[in-house]
Amino acid sequence: MTNPAASTFVYVTFIRTTPERLWTALTDPQFTRQYWFGVHADSDWKAGSPWQLVFADGRIADTGEIVEADPPRRLVIKWRNEFRPELKAEGYSRCTMYLEPLGGVVKLTITHVMDQPESKLIEAVSGGWPHILSNLKTLLETGEVLPEPKA
């Protein structure tokens, strides 16, 4: 049962690819750098293993632990922000990535939950995930990332 006072962000997208290719895109550091604006994920992707997102300059963006890895279907990460003190203070969130093949596409559902109301981390990821996942979708479908948005 989930906490009704938890903060939750859910994003669903459909990507013309295979579950295996999408899994690789989500877990391979060389691939993540392409659509995550130079940031890469580092882990061996096994339950209980450490996980981190690393900025291009080597600083640690986020850390945590792989809670569950069922390639190429489901990935669950215990996730804490490390570079913004007000977000780090909220503690660990939980990010679940579910890949569901539907014919020639894969439905990717990201659910990011913080076990407290009005989480600033969930507010932050609510702005970040759509940009990152749109970039991922475009890269997998066209071979290129999106141009940087101009304000």
C-alpha positions as CSV (number, residue, x, y, z in Angstrom):
1,M,0.0,0.0,0.0
2,T,1.3,3.5,-0.8
3,N,1.3,6.4,1.5
4,P,-1.5,8.8,0.6
5,A,0.6,11.7,1.8
6,A,3.5,10.8,-0.6
7,S,4.5,13.0,-3.5
8,T,4.4,11.2,-6.8
9,F,5.4,12.0,-10.4
10,V,4.4,9.6,-13.2
11,Y,5.5,9.9,-16.8
12,V,4.5,7.6,-19.6
13,T,5.9,7.6,-23.2
14,F,5.8,5.3,-26.1
15,I,9.1,4.7,-28.0
16,R,9.5,2.9,-31.3
17,T,12.2,0.5,-30.1
18,T,12.6,-2.9,-28.4
19,P,12.7,-3.5,-24.7
20,E,16.3,-4.7,-24.9
21,R,17.4,-1.5,-26.8
22,L,15.6,0.7,-24.3
23,W,17.1,-1.1,-21.3
24,T,20.5,-0.6,-22.8
25,A,19.7,3.1,-23.3
26,L,18.7,3.4,-19.6
27,T,21.7,1.6,-18.2
28,D,24.7,2.1,-20.5
29,P,26.8,5.1,-19.4
30,Q,27.8,6.0,-23.0
31,F,24.2,6.0,-24.1
32,T,22.9,8.0,-21.0
33,R,25.5,10.7,-21.7
34,Q,23.9,11.4,-25.1
35,Y,20.4,12.1,-23.9
36,W,21.0,13.2,-20.3
37,F,23.0,16.3,-21.2
38,G,26.4,14.8,-20.4
39,V,25.3,13.0,-17.2
40,H,25.8,9.3,-17.0
41,A,24.5,6.5,-14.8
42,D,27.0,4.2,-13.1
43,S,26.1,0.8,-11.6
44,D,26.3,-2.9,-12.3
45,W,22.5,-2.9,-12.3
46,K,22.1,-5.8,-9.8
47,A,19.8,-5.6,-6.8
48,G,21.6,-4.3,-3.8
49,S,24.3,-2.6,-5.9
50,P,25.2,1.1,-5.6
51,W,24.0,3.5,-8.2
52,Q,24.9,7.1,-9.1
53,L,24.4,9.8,-11.7
54,V,27.7,11.6,-12.5
55,F,28.0,15.0,-14.1
56,A,30.3,15.4,-17.1
57,D,32.9,17.2,-14.8
58,G,32.9,14.2,-12.4
59,R,30.7,15.7,-9.6
60,I,28.0,13.3,-8.2
61,A,24.5,14.4,-9.0
62,D,22.5,11.6,-7.4
63,T,23.2,8.4,-5.5
64,G,21.3,5.4,-4.3
65,E,20.9,1.7,-4.7
66,I,19.4,-0.7,-7.2
67,V,16.4,-2.2,-5.4
68,E,15.2,-4.4,-8.3
69,A,16.5,-5.1,-11.7
70,D,14.6,-7.4,-14.1
71,P,16.0,-6.7,-17.6
72,P,14.5,-5.6,-19.9
73,R,11.2,-5.1,-17.9
74,R,11.6,-3.3,-14.6
75,L,14.2,-1.3,-12.8
76,V,13.7,0.2,-9.3
77,I,16.2,2.6,-7.8
78,K,16.5,4.1,-4.3
79,W,17.4,7.7,-5.3
80,R,18.8,10.7,-3.4
81,N,19.9,14.0,-4.8
82,E,23.4,15.0,-3.8
83,F,24.1,18.5,-5.2
84,R,21.2,20.6,-3.9
85,P,21.2,20.6,-0.1
86,E,17.4,21.2,0.2
87,L,16.7,18.1,-2.0
88,K,19.3,16.0,-0.3
89,A,17.7,16.8,3.1
90,E,14.5,15.1,2.0
91,G,16.3,11.7,1.9
92,Y,15.7,8.9,-0.5
93,S,13.0,8.6,-3.1
94,R,12.1,5.6,-5.2
95,C,12.1,5.6,-9.0
96,T,10.5,2.7,-10.8
97,M,11.0,2.2,-14.6
98,Y,8.6,-0.2,-16.2
99,L,9.1,-1.3,-19.9
100,E,6.2,-2.9,-21.6
101,P,6.4,-4.1,-25.2
102,L,3.4,-3.3,-27.3
103,G,4.0,-4.5,-30.8
104,G,6.6,-2.3,-32.5
105,V,6.8,0.1,-29.5
106,V,7.7,0.0,-25.8
107,K,5.6,1.8,-23.3
108,L,8.0,3.3,-20.7
109,T,6.4,4.3,-17.4
110,I,8.5,6.2,-14.9
111,T,7.1,6.6,-11.4
112,H,9.1,8.7,-9.0
113,V,7.9,8.7,-5.3
114,M,9.0,10.6,-2.2
115,D,7.3,9.4,1.0
116,Q,6.3,12.9,2.1
117,P,3.9,15.5,0.9
118,E,4.9,18.4,-1.3
119,S,8.4,17.1,-1.9
120,K,10.8,19.6,-3.5
121,L,12.6,16.6,-5.1
122,I,9.5,15.4,-6.8
123,E,8.8,19.0,-8.0
124,A,12.4,19.1,-9.4
125,V,12.1,15.7,-11.2
126,S,8.7,16.7,-12.6
127,G,10.6,19.3,-14.6
128,G,13.6,17.2,-15.5
129,W,12.1,13.8,-16.5
130,P,10.0,15.1,-19.4
131,H,13.0,16.8,-21.0
132,I,15.3,13.8,-20.5
133,L,12.7,11.2,-21.7
134,S,11.8,13.3,-24.7
135,N,15.5,13.4,-25.6
136,L,15.8,9.6,-25.0
137,K,12.7,8.9,-27.2
138,T,14.0,11.2,-30.0
139,L,17.5,9.6,-29.8
140,L,16.2,6.1,-30.1
141,E,13.8,6.9,-32.9
142,T,15.9,9.2,-35.0
143,G,19.5,8.7,-33.9
144,E,19.8,12.3,-32.8
145,V,19.0,14.2,-29.6
146,L,16.8,17.2,-29.4
147,P,18.3,20.7,-29.9
148,E,18.8,22.6,-26.7
149,P,15.7,24.7,-26.0
150,K,16.1,28.4,-26.2
151,A,14.2,30.5,-23.6
